[in-house]
Amino acid sequence: MEEKRTIFSYLSQVLVIFGFTMLCMAVFTHLFGESARGISALYRLGSKGIPLEIMLEFFVLSIIVVLLQYVFFTDVLFKKLTAGRRALGMVACILASVCVFIFLFGWFPADMWQPWVLFLLFFAICFFVSTGISAWKTKLENRKLQEGLEKMKRQWEEENGTEDQR
C-alpha cells in the first residue's frame, strides 16, 4: 500500500539524510580532522568542527539524493525497470553526484588515491548498512501486515460462523 507523499515527507527525508551525513562527518572530523586538515577542505577546521559551506553543500547533496530517489522509485521515468535495476541506477547516480561535488568543491585532492579508497569504502559501508536497515524495516512491515490480515480473517470467520449457526 502506497502512502500519499507531500512536500513534508520529502523534506523529512532530506533532513534524515542530512542529519545522518552530519553525524558521520562529526565522527570523521573527530577521528581524522587533524591529520586531514591540510589535505581536505572537509577538514579545514581540523577536529574543531565542520565548515558551514561544507554543511550547506551536504544539504544540497541530500536534496539531490531525495530527488534521485523520487525519480527512480516513482514511475516518472523508469516504468519498466525492476526494483533492483532502479536501485542500481539510483546508487550509480548518487555516486556520480558525490564525485561531482568532490571535484567541484575540492572536498579532497582528486589526484590522491587514498582519499578515493576511503571514500569508496565508507560509501559501500553506508550503502550496505542502509540496505540492511531498509530490508529489516520492510520485513517488520510485512509481518505486521500479515498479522493484520490473519486477524481480519479470524474475525471474518467468527462473524460468518456465528451467522451460519442462526
VENGI-V846292 format. One record per pair of residues at least 24 apart in sequence whose ideal C-beta (glycine too) atoms are under 6 Angstrom apart, sorted by the first residue. I is the first residue (numbers start at 1). J is the second residue. Records with the same first field share a line. If there is no record, write none. Layout:
# VENGI-V846292
I=J / J
This chain:
# VENGI-V846292
10=66
13=66
14=62 / 63 / 66
17=62 / 65
18=59 / 62
21=58
25=50
40=108
41=106 / 107
42=107
57=105
61=101
64=97
65=94
68=93 / 94
